[in-house]
Amino acid sequence: LYDFGKVSGAVDQSEAQVRRQQAMVLRQIDAVAQQTAEAVVRARRYQSLAAIAQEQVKAVEKVLETARLRAKSGLSTKADPLQAESRVESARANLLQVKSLLAQSRERLATLLGGAAPALVAPLPQQLASELRIDQAPDASLLPDVLTAEADWRVAAAQLEIAKAQRYPTLSLD
């Protein structure tokens, strides 16, 4: 007839454990979303850096041509074209490094998206960027870590109630 809260404590504990598992799933979803956003930003960054590095290679190649013409006409020493060639090779090496980092970031993005990553990552539209409200504090009660902590607290409280109820006998009538 009466168990001093043993069954209700067990039910409360089970419900709190379900809420904790749900909060853990939300935490994992949040982590994957954050990693995906970081991968998109990283891919966009390396994409922009690759374009800049490509322009740098073209510009340094023009300098090399100018240095060669100046050396042929006798206006400069023959060391100038050698230095320019060295700078062209350095710019090409930089371009290869940036392209490698871009490929790595695209692979990471593809892994997180569960499919092929887009060939080009578009920038954030200006209208959307202006609508972002990064100065507002998020509702702390909806954060997965807070939800997990609250669920842990409820599990502990339910365990405490079960422990208190275990001190008393269960009364039943047959």
Secondary structure, DSSP 4 states (H G I P E B T S, - for coil): -B-TTHHHHHHHHHHHHHHHHHHHHHHHHHHHHHHHHHHHHHHHHHHHHHHHHHHHHHHHHHHHHHHHHHHHHTSS-THHHHHHHHHHHHHHHHHHHHHHHHHHHHHHHHHHHTSPPPSSPPPPPHHHHHH--TTSPP-GGGSHHHHHHHHHHHHHHHHHHHHHHHTSPPB---
